[in-house]
């Protein structure tokens, strides 16, 4: 599978240790679930609030930031936007489910 973004980022801490950080893309992939699971359990529906809370994202502009990332993931085919008539939420596409299984 060709993945158009880094799954992890490395940094050197001030004490010289290498640290590995997950990227926001991976965090969101790990938070979201399939459309079927989200339909069965509404708490699993990836609303912006749910994603922000699950990933510990907060602050001014967080909604815009997450929307931007979600639209990038959608462009790459990893997530789908679902509108149930009352609100919009995000789920993993079949390709996103494969990626989630690979990064666990």
C-alpha positions in Angstrom: 0.0 0.0 0.0 1.4 3.4 -0.9 0.8 5.9 2.0 1.0 9.5 1.0 2.1 10.8 4.4 4.6 9.9 7.2 3.2 7.5 9.8 5.6 8.6 12.4 8.0 11.5 12.9 11.3 11.3 14.8 12.8 14.0 17.0 15.8 14.3 19.2 15.0 15.3 22.8 17.2 17.8 24.7 18.8 14.9 26.5 19.9 13.3 23.2 17.3 10.5 23.2 15.4 9.8 19.9 11.7 10.2 20.3 9.1 8.9 17.9 5.8 10.8 17.5 2.7 9.7 15.7 1.4 12.1 13.1 -2.1 13.6 13.2 -3.0 11.4 10.2 -2.3 8.3 12.2 -4.1 9.6 15.3 -7.3 10.2 13.2 -7.1 6.8 11.4 -6.8 5.1 14.8 -9.8 7.1 16.2 -12.2 6.4 13.3 -14.0 3.2 12.6 -16.0 1.6 9.8 -19.3 2.9 8.6 -21.1 -0.2 9.8 -19.7 0.1 13.4 -20.6 3.8 13.4 -24.1 3.1 12.3 -24.5 0.5 15.1 -22.9 2.6 17.8 -23.5 6.4 17.4 -20.7 7.1 19.9 -18.3 5.8 17.3 -19.4 8.3 14.7 -16.4 10.5 13.9 -17.8 13.9 14.5 -15.3 16.8 14.8 -16.0 17.0 18.5 -15.5 13.2 19.0 -12.2 13.3 17.0 -10.9 16.3 18.9 -11.7 14.7 22.3 -10.3 11.3 21.3 -7.1 12.7 20.0 -6.6 15.3 22.6 -6.9 18.1 20.1 -7.9 21.5 21.4 -7.5 25.2 21.0 -8.5 28.0 18.7 -9.0 26.7 15.1 -9.0 23.0 16.0 -12.2 22.4 14.0 -10.7 24.0 10.9 -7.5 22.1 11.4 -9.2 18.7 11.8 -11.5 19.4 8.8 -8.4 20.2 6.7 -6.8 16.9 7.7 -10.0 14.9 7.1 -10.4 16.4 3.6 -6.8 15.4 2.9 -7.4 11.9 4.1 -10.6 11.8 2.0 -8.7 13.0 -1.1 -6.3 10.0 -0.5 -9.2 7.6 -0.1 -8.8 6.7 3.5 -12.0 8.3 5.0 -15.5 9.0 4.0 -17.8 11.8 5.1 -21.4 10.7 6.0 -24.4 13.0 6.4 -27.2 11.3 8.3 -29.6 14.2 7.7 -29.0 15.7 11.1 -25.2 16.1 11.2 -22.0 15.0 9.4 -19.5 12.5 10.7 -16.4 10.7 9.4 -15.7 7.0 9.0 -12.9 4.9 7.5 -13.2 3.8 3.9 -12.3 0.2 3.1 -8.8 1.4 2.2 -8.6 3.3 5.6 -9.6 0.1 7.4 -6.7 -1.7 5.7 -4.3 1.1 6.7 -5.6 1.0 10.3 -4.9 -2.8 10.5 -1.3 -2.2 9.2 -0.5 0.5 11.7 -1.7 -1.2 14.8 
